[in-house]
Amino acid sequence: MILPMNLRSLALAPAFALVFAMPAMAEKIPLNELSRYLNTIRSAVADFTQVNPDGTVGTGKVYIQRPNRVRFEYKGDNTLVVASAGQVTVKDGKSNTGPQVYPLSRTPLSIILADNVNLSRANVIGHSEAKNSTVVTAQDPAHPEYGNIQMVFTGNPTQLRQWVVTDDAGKKTTVILGEMQTGVRIPSSTFTTP
């Protein structure tokens, strides 16, 4: 998905990344703790900044309702991404064509939207500490060709700060999360596909 280029936002993207690289644990957070944390998030809302594969930057609001539901609303654009009922629907606000639909199971995001996240069962291909953050890269063990998701967590308390999805073509999309409000009530209609 390509969003309009905003040079000021592009210039600020590294600053957003630094803001979220807050002091954290000096050691990497264990996978079982990260799984426990993700499983406590049943619903969440956060502002986000997205850096697309072509370097363009967009912002918006993300709504998460586990299991298997997420909605990305983009500011200043009619673009919408909704995952619900096992499908991901992408409506490009600038396109005259209809929405594109993909199976959620074929996207790396399905790993963290699962009903029961167990990172030790996912194919974790990377787990390290970098710049006071824990970085975990995982992919579907049955289908590594679907791409992977790299998640960045901080500790004290454990929090998901960003993820990078690498799709089946090797293109990377980074989502940097603002302060996440968890345990919020989100109407079911939020996840109705466009």
N, C-alpha and C positions, 0 to 999 in steps of 0.2 A: 504494500500500500504506500503510495507516494503522496506526501502532503506538501503544500506550498513552502518554498524556501523562505526563511526569515533569517537574514544574516545576523541580526542582533540576537535572536534566540540561539542560533548556531554558535555564536561567540560565547554565549552564556552557558552552553551545555557543559563544558569542563568545570565551570564554577558550581553548577548543580551537583556534579559528581563529587566535588570536594566538600560541599556542605554536608552531604550524606555520609562521608567517610569520617564519622565522628569517632572519638576515642572508644575503644571497645576492648574485648578480651585480647590479650597478647597471644593466646593459643587458639588454634582452630576449634570451633564448636563441634562436638561429636555429632555424627549423623542421627543417632537416636534422639538427641535433644532437638535437632532441626526438624525431624519428623514430628515429634511431640508438639513443637511450636506451630507448625503448619496445620496440624490436626485441630488445634484450638481455635483456628480462624474458620468459623462457619460462615460469617458474613463480614464484609469490609468495604469501605469507601475511601478513596484517596485521589488527590490530584496526581497527575503524572506528566512527565516530559518524555517524549519518544524521539529517539534518533533513528532514522530510517537507513536502509542500506546505501542510499544515494547521498547521505549526509544531510538531508533535510530534517527539520525539527518540527514537531507538533506538540501541542499540550492538550490536556483535557481532564476528564474525570473517569475513573474506573470503579465499577461496582462488581464485587465478587460475592457469589453465594455458592458455597461448596455444598454438595458436589456438583461439578461440571457446568457451572454457569458463571459467565463473566460478560460485562458490557463495557466497551470503551467508547466514550462520547468525546469527540474532538471539538475544541473551541474554534470558532470562526470558520467552520467547515461543516458540511452535512455528512461527513464520513462517519460511519458507525460500524462497529464490530461487535457481534453478539454471539456468544456460545450458549446453546441451550438444546435440550433434547438430542444430545449427541452430535450436533452439527455446529459448525462455525459459519456464520453468515457475515460477509463483508459487503457493505454498501458504500461505494466510492461516491462521495458527494459531487465530484467533477465529471463523472462518467455518465453517459446517456444509456449505458447498458444496464441490465438488471443486476441484482446482487449476485456475488459469487458464493458458493456453498461448498464447504469441505467437511469431512468427518473429523470431529474433535480428536478421536483416537489417533489420527494421523498427524497431530501437531504436538510438539514437545510441551506445550502448556498443559496438556492433559495430565502430566505427571503431578503438578501441584494442585490441580483442580479435582483430583481423585477423591472419592469418599474417604478412603483411608490411605494417607500418604505414608509410605515406608521407603525412605531413601535407600535403606540397605537392600531392599528387593529390587529397586530400580537399578539400571546399569549405571552406577556412578563411575564416571571415567576421569573424574578429578575432584579432589577434596584437599584444599590447602588454605593457609592463612596468608593474606596479602594486605598490607597497609591497614592493619588492625581490623580487618574484615575476614570472614570465612567465605570462601568461594567454593561452590559445589557445582559440578557439571554433570548432568544426568541425561540419559536417553532411554527410550523404550528398549528393553533388552531383546524383545522379539523382532523389533523393527528399527535398528540403528539408522537405516536409510531415511527415516522420517526427520532426521535432524536431532538437535539437542537443545537443552536449556541450561544456561549458566546462571545460578542464583547467587546473589551477594547478600550476606547477613552481617549484622553487627550484634554485639553481645551486651549484656548488663542493662536491660533485659534483651533477650534475643529478638531481633526484628529483621524482616525482609526489607531490603533497601532498593534492590533493582534486580532485573533479570535481563539476559540477552538470549534471544531465540535465534538459533542458526537453523534455517530451513533446509529442505532437501536439496536445494541448489547452492547451499553454502552462503546465502545472504544472511547478514546479521541485523536484527532489529533490537535496540536497547530500550527498555522501559525503566525510567528512574522514578521511584515512588516518593510522593510527599508524605506527610504525617498520615498514617493509616488509622482510621476510626474503625474499630472492630466491634462485633456484637450489635451492629445496627440493624434496624428493621428495613428491609428492602422489598417493596411490592413485587409480586410475581410478574406483573406486567412489564417491569423493567427489562426482563429477559425475553420479551416477545420479539421474534425476528421481524425485520422490516419488510 
